[in-house]
Structure formats: structure tokens, C-alpha cells
């Protein structure tokens, strides 16, 4: 039975695409560039804010560090305008908590917006530990932060599960030696990754026999 589940955030628990795209397109507008489609920008998410900006300003002469600051400022002003929880997310977290399963968030999103969003959406209460990309010196798929969670919980590897929608989530699990689950409804694609489980919704996760033993 899984005694601890580590969740990615964007594209896994919450859909942030509209707000991420708005902030990035406002940053692009600051430099006189046209807006990019939400779907295209969502495909750039998963490797941290700097990489998101780098991909969004590809083939330009813009200083990425400066663009990053503009993007983060815009994003801080639109964190939860259109962001919402995926169907079944809250109910699943409530049931996991009630059954004694520890839950954590491990995201490549910066810590400050991560905590603000979770607080504003009343989700912080579900998680024992919350790590953003700058909470530690490690960023997925480096397993360092995941190993810190494992050490804190003192739960054997075979009793832990990493859940996400991106190859970085599957790879961080493999690098840490734990099982992984891929959510098909997120931003990532399953090509060239091999999760231990593939789920189309939160009910699939909650109903797995390894949760209900």
C-alpha cells in the first residue's frame, strides 16, 4: 500500500494554463512581440520558470533574465484569475488524508507563487511538504528534493508514488527509485516516457488497489 504520494502541481492538481499564458504574453507584449497560443505556451511548462521564459522568447535577442522578471511580475498579478482544480482533485486529497496517506507537492514552479496559489485555493491543508524549484538546491528530474521528502517521511521507497503530467515527474521518480504515475489530462505528452501507471482522472488514482489495500 502506498503510504506517501508526491504530486506535481501545474497540469496535475490545478490547471494554470490560462494564467501562465496571460502572464507570458503580457511579458512578450512588453517587448513588442505578438501573443502565443495558450496550447503552445503550455507545452513549454515543466522545467521551471527560467526555461519557460527561454522557450517563450526563443529566436529573439531578448535578455532572458530581464524577461523572467517581467514574466514573474505579471504572473504575480494574475495567479488565480482563471486557475482551477481538476475534477476530483480535492475529493481525492481529502480521502487520501483521511486514510492516513501523506501527501506532498514537488513542483518546478517557484516557491512564492506555488504557496500563494495553494493558499488562495485552500489546498495547503492537504500537504505535509511543499517544495518549489527554489525551495531546495534541486530541480526535477534531479531526485534531491524528492529524497529529502523521503527522508523526512521515513517511508520505504516501495511505499511511495510520484504523480505528474510531465517527463520530469516520471524521470525524478525513476532517479529516486520509486514508482510513478502519469496523468493524461495535463500539459505533457507520454511519448518516450515509461510511467508505472497511467491515469485519465483522479478516480483512477483513488481506485488503484495499491491505495485501497
Secondary structure, DSSP 8 states (H G I E B T S, - for coil): ---EEEE--BTTTEE-HHHHHHHHHHHHHHTT-----HHHHHTT-SS-HHHHHHHHTTTS---HHHHHHHHHHHHHTSTTSS-EE-TTHHHHHHHHHHTT-EEEEE-SS-HHHHHHHHHHTT-GGG-SEEE-TTTSS--TTSSHHHHHHHHHHT--GGGEEEEESSHHHHHHHHHHT-EEEEETTSS---TT---SEEESSHHHHHTSHHHH-
